[in-house]
């Protein structure tokens, strides 16, 4: 096997253009910069909205709902939810 193999070098992303390790202050600021950029992108692409969710069940243990169940009262329709999950 006469072919010579060259090693692929790995370079730190914290090296400056001369191949010298960047000062530690820069290394320490990378997570902060990453978080700052992440927050910027998050605000551009994610819309948040407060939702009210009502999750309820009447058949715990296989029981039927009571005959006098007032469904409006049970679901709290005076302050309606945005999403209802019933089981």
VMD Tcl script that draws the C-alpha trace (Angstrom):
set ca {
  {0.00 0.00 0.00}
  {2.14 2.75 -1.32}
  {-0.51 5.50 -1.14}
  {0.00 7.93 1.67}
  {-2.98 9.07 3.68}
  {-3.31 12.55 5.03}
  {-5.05 13.19 8.30}
  {-8.06 15.44 8.14}
  {-7.49 18.17 10.64}
  {-10.14 19.44 12.99}
  {-10.21 23.07 13.86}
  {-11.90 24.69 16.80}
  {-14.69 27.03 15.82}
  {-13.18 29.38 18.40}
  {-9.91 29.81 16.47}
  {-9.22 33.15 14.93}
  {-8.01 33.49 11.33}
  {-4.40 32.86 12.38}
  {-5.18 29.53 14.01}
  {-4.88 31.00 17.50}
  {-7.43 30.09 20.14}
  {-9.85 32.97 20.65}
  {-9.95 34.62 24.07}
  {-12.05 32.83 26.66}
  {-14.48 35.77 26.91}
  {-15.63 34.92 23.40}
  {-15.98 31.25 24.28}
  {-18.08 32.19 27.31}
  {-20.37 34.45 25.28}
  {-21.32 31.83 22.65}
  {-24.18 30.27 24.68}
  {-25.50 33.76 25.45}
  {-25.38 34.74 21.76}
  {-27.04 31.46 20.78}
  {-29.84 32.09 23.28}
  {-30.27 35.68 22.09}
  {-30.54 34.61 18.43}
  {-32.90 31.79 19.39}
  {-35.21 34.27 21.13}
  {-35.17 36.49 18.06}
  {-36.13 33.63 15.75}
  {-38.69 32.34 18.22}
  {-40.48 35.70 18.27}
  {-40.54 35.80 14.46}
  {-42.00 32.33 13.91}
  {-43.99 31.39 17.00}
  {-47.25 33.02 17.96}
  {-48.45 32.35 21.47}
  {-52.02 32.52 22.59}
  {-53.56 31.90 25.96}
  {-56.20 29.15 25.76}
  {-58.68 27.84 28.28}
  {-58.98 24.05 28.29}
  {-61.72 22.04 29.98}
  {-60.91 18.34 30.47}
  {-63.59 16.31 32.20}
  {-65.10 12.86 32.60}
  {-68.15 11.52 34.40}
  {-67.59 7.83 33.96}
  {-64.81 7.24 36.45}
  {-65.05 3.60 37.47}
  {-67.60 2.92 34.72}
  {-70.33 4.99 36.39}
  {-73.05 6.73 34.42}
  {-73.54 10.46 34.85}
  {-76.21 11.44 37.37}
  {-79.72 11.94 35.97}
  {-79.84 15.51 37.24}
  {-76.56 16.51 35.57}
  {-76.72 20.07 34.29}
  {-74.28 19.86 31.39}
  {-74.01 23.67 31.09}
  {-73.06 24.01 34.73}
  {-70.71 21.03 34.55}
  {-68.87 22.47 31.55}
  {-68.87 25.98 32.98}
  {-70.36 27.61 29.89}
  {-70.63 30.94 31.73}
  {-66.86 31.14 31.27}
  {-66.45 29.00 28.14}
  {-63.23 27.18 27.34}
  {-61.54 27.29 23.95}
  {-61.00 23.51 23.92}
  {-63.11 20.79 25.53}
  {-61.82 17.28 26.16}
  {-64.54 14.91 27.35}
  {-64.24 11.25 28.17}
}
mol new
graphics top color blue
foreach p $ca { graphics top sphere $p radius 0.5 }
foreach p [lrange $ca 0 end-1] q [lrange $ca 1 end] { graphics top cylinder $p $q radius 0.2 }
display resetview
